[in-house]
Amino acid sequence: MSRDQYRSSGSSAITRRKLLSTGAMGVATATTVAALGAPAAAQDTATDVIAQSSPEPTGEFTGQCAFITGGARGIGYACAEELARAGANIVLYDIAGNIDAVNYPMATEQDLATAKSNIEALGVKCIAIKGDVRDSTKLKESVARTVREFGRLDILVVNAGVTQVGVLDEFPDEEVQTVIDINLIGAVKTTQAALPIMRRQNAGRIVMISSILGRLGNENFSVYSSTKWGLIGFAKSTALAMAKHNVTCNSVCPGWVRTKLADNDYMLNAVSPENPNFEAVSEAAAASYHPLPMGAYEPVDVARVVKMFCGQTTATVTGEVFDISQGQNARFNA
Ligand SMILES: NC(=O)c1ccc[n+]([C@@H]2O[C@H](COP(=O)([O-])OP(=O)(O)OC[C@H]3O[C@@H](n4cnc5c(N)ncnc54)[C@H](O)[C@@H]3O)[C@@H](O)[C@H]2O)c1
């Protein structure tokens, strides 16, 4: 069947067009009606009626819900804040505690609590969950809780990640395994937990936070880089698997960003032992290999692109890889 035939065939194509054109409230009503078990024809009619009588949303994501892993700080928190400012209710899922085989501190329980209250201060609802992306059971329970409390799950930001840096043959097995387990297998488990509800809704947006090191190799970040290349393959495969369910999946690839993953003693001593200072490393990058003469991005710079991939303007864009890399992608082959 050609793409045009697919688009013009059957009720799923009709529902898809309707969902794309009615936006957040249209999706909400379709989900609610489906959950009530109405027959398919009645669902279409009910969707039209309820969508027309719903109040206009005040923000692009009003009434929607975003589930963000690693949301207690850094890029994940910035994504939460951007989406909340545009009306989305937020679920922050974060380990909020240190990890033995990771050589710098993770977010704390206090960070997670502060993130929750900052998001709530923007006028939306927020659930904060202390959980590990390596724990499938907890992820599934958390998605179930999300659907119980918010009725839906529209946006998934697969963000939680850790790094190690240094000479490959010096990394202990446990560190290698931990980076793979969190960055790659954790992303798979997170996505697996969210897909059933997105499939039932016939709607959803997934954004995976890869890295410039998912586009380039780097001798100091070999295992991290492999997980970020792998994540792009996983995101593209998820895009293919979920396209017929009206779920998009795209990856974004940030360069150097001002977060605790980059600005910590372990990282800075490894990349710049002579001057382990975040500003100095950022300035050196600006002066030497960043085409744009700038140092680090702020987390919000990444979050704005993530928001773009969750919004109406990209409703039919999927399987894409978007670099946010101080212009370094201009050096890629393609
Ligand atoms: N900062 C950068 O320069 C940069 C560049 C490219 C990509 N990234 C990617 O962006 C993402 C976010 O990183 P960041 O820079 O905001 O770092 P960060 O360390 O500030 O934030 C990561 C968050 O994830 C949480 N987390 C870690 N392991 C977890 C687990 N197993 N389960 C649940 N939560 C967990 C941490 O507690 C923390 O809150 C990561 O995937 C990272 O690889 C960062």
The ligand as an ORCA input file, in Angstrom:
! r2SCAN-3c Opt
* xyz 0 1
  N      25.402     18.315     29.286
  C      25.853     18.040     28.083
  O      26.855     18.633     27.635
  C      25.128     17.017     27.233
  C      25.463     16.969     25.882
  C      24.815     16.048     25.069
  C      23.870     15.202     25.595
  N      23.565     15.249     26.924
  C      22.559     14.305     27.417
  O      21.506     15.011     28.002
  C      20.846     14.166     28.948
  C      20.645     14.940     30.245
  O      21.915     15.204     30.804
  P      22.278     16.539     31.578
  O      23.400     17.159     30.844
  O      21.066     17.318     31.879
  O      22.926     15.880     32.888
  P      22.523     15.909     34.436
  O      23.486     14.990     35.087
  O      22.450     17.306     34.935
  O      21.054     15.319     34.464
  C      20.803     13.951     34.316
  C      19.632     13.595     35.222
  O      19.339     12.206     35.034
  C      19.176     11.603     36.298
  N      19.518     10.178     36.159
  C      20.742      9.643     35.952
  N      20.671      8.312     35.915
  C      19.366      7.988     36.070
  C      18.675      6.760     36.108
  N      19.321      5.590     36.024
  N      17.335      6.779     36.262
  C      16.677      7.964     36.394
  N      17.289      9.158     36.384
  C      18.627      9.169     36.215
  C      20.103     12.370     37.227
  O      19.755     12.245     38.594
  C      19.945     13.782     36.704
  O      18.879     14.454     37.320
  C      21.716     12.920     29.089
  O      21.164     11.867     28.338
  C      23.031     13.358     28.486
  O      23.755     12.280     27.973
  C      24.167     16.141     27.751
*
